[in-house]
């Protein structure tokens, strides 16, 4: 097992523990609203929770498992800093077939480093709740491109691009 695989496994286990904690906490909040005879508040809270899970749900649709694990680690790293994240990618990236020939395992270390660099570049003087990390994946003939934008009230504070090598 490679060092990165071990790192990703450990991070995913930590992320799972955090998700489990959140899941149980959400149930307790909903139960509390119901016990206080506030079903409308319980439904509103449930809608908020579902909205918060949308980014994770989208990430899980990626058709390349190593990339998916790296994205989940990135998501939780940003979340623990208090920064919201959105992710978008073309529908073909949901299919495993798309990644055959486009994903090389040697991309993993470099892409993981890119995600760490992006997460670590959040300015300390900015309030995280005012920031949004917008991540967009694009297809390339022999790979993919990832565009990271750190946005504050529609102003791009920072932009970093990762791109796999071009065809020779």
SVG drawing of the C-alpha trace seen along z (x, -y; Angstrom):
<svg xmlns="http://www.w3.org/2000/svg" viewBox="-46 -41 51 43">
<polyline fill="none" stroke="black" stroke-width="0.4" points="0.0,0.0 1.4,-3.4 2.0,-6.2 -0.8,-8.2 -3.2,-5.3 -2.5,-5.0 -3.0,-8.8 -6.3,-8.7 -7.5,-5.7 -6.8,-7.4 -8.4,-10.6 -11.5,-8.7 -11.8,-7.0 -11.5,-10.3 -14.1,-11.8 -16.4,-8.9 -16.1,-9.5 -17.0,-13.1 -20.0,-12.2 -21.2,-9.7 -21.0,-12.4 -22.9,-14.9 -25.5,-12.2 -26.3,-11.4 -26.3,-15.1 -28.8,-15.9 -31.1,-13.1 -30.9,-14.5 -31.8,-18.0 -34.7,-16.7 -35.9,-14.6 -35.7,-17.6 -37.9,-19.7 -40.4,-16.9 -40.5,-16.4 -41.1,-20.2 -44.0,-19.7 -42.3,-21.8 -42.6,-19.7 -42.2,-22.6 -38.8,-23.5 -37.8,-19.8 -38.6,-19.9 -36.8,-23.2 -33.7,-21.8 -33.9,-18.6 -34.0,-20.7 -30.8,-22.6 -29.1,-19.3 -30.0,-17.9 -28.7,-21.1 -25.4,-20.8 -25.0,-17.2 -25.4,-18.0 -21.7,-18.7 -20.7,-15.4 -23.4,-13.6 -22.0,-15.2 -18.4,-14.2 -19.5,-10.6 -20.7,-10.5 -17.1,-10.8 -16.2,-7.6 -12.6,-7.4 -12.2,-6.1 -8.8,-7.6 -9.9,-11.0 -13.1,-10.7 -11.1,-10.0 -8.9,-13.0 -12.0,-15.2 -13.6,-13.9 -10.4,-14.7 -10.4,-18.2 -14.1,-18.7 -13.6,-17.9 -10.3,-19.9 -12.2,-23.0 -15.2,-22.2 -13.1,-21.9 -11.8,-25.4 -15.4,-26.7 -15.3,-27.2 -18.2,-26.0 -17.3,-24.1 -19.2,-23.6 -18.0,-21.2 -19.1,-20.8 -18.1,-18.5 -19.4,-17.2 -21.7,-14.1 -19.2,-11.9 -16.8,-12.1 -19.4,-10.1 -18.5,-7.0 -15.6,-4.7 -15.1,-4.3 -14.3,-8.0 -11.3,-7.7 -9.8,-4.7 -6.9,-6.2 -7.4,-9.6 -6.4,-8.8 -2.9,-7.7 -2.0,-6.8 1.0,-9.1 -1.5,-12.0 -2.8,-11.1 0.3,-12.4 0.4,-15.7 -3.4,-16.3 -3.5,-15.5 -0.7,-18.1 -2.6,-20.6 -5.7,-20.1 -3.6,-20.6 -2.1,-23.7 -5.5,-25.1 -6.9,-24.4 -3.8,-25.8 -3.9,-29.0 -7.0,-30.4 -6.1,-33.8 -6.1,-33.8 -7.6,-37.3 -10.7,-36.3 -13.8,-35.0 -14.3,-31.5 -18.1,-31.8 -17.8,-34.6 -15.7,-32.3 -16.7,-29.8 -14.4,-27.3 -15.7,-26.8 -14.2,-23.8 -14.8,-23.0 -13.5,-19.9 -13.2,-20.0 -12.3,-17.3 -9.1,-17.3 -8.4,-15.0 -6.0,-13.0 -7.0,-13.9 -8.7,-16.6 -8.3,-20.1 -9.4,-21.3 -10.0,-25.0 -10.1,-26.1 -11.5,-29.6 -11.7,-31.0 -14.5,-33.5 -15.8,-36.2 -19.0,-37.8 -18.5,-37.0 -14.9,-38.4 -12.3,-35.9 -9.6,-36.1 -7.5,-33.2 -7.4,-30.9 -5.3,-27.8 -5.5,-25.4 -4.4,-21.8 -4.0,-20.1 -2.9,-16.7 -0.2,-16.6 -1.3,-17.2 -1.1,-14.6 2.4,-14.4"/>
</svg>
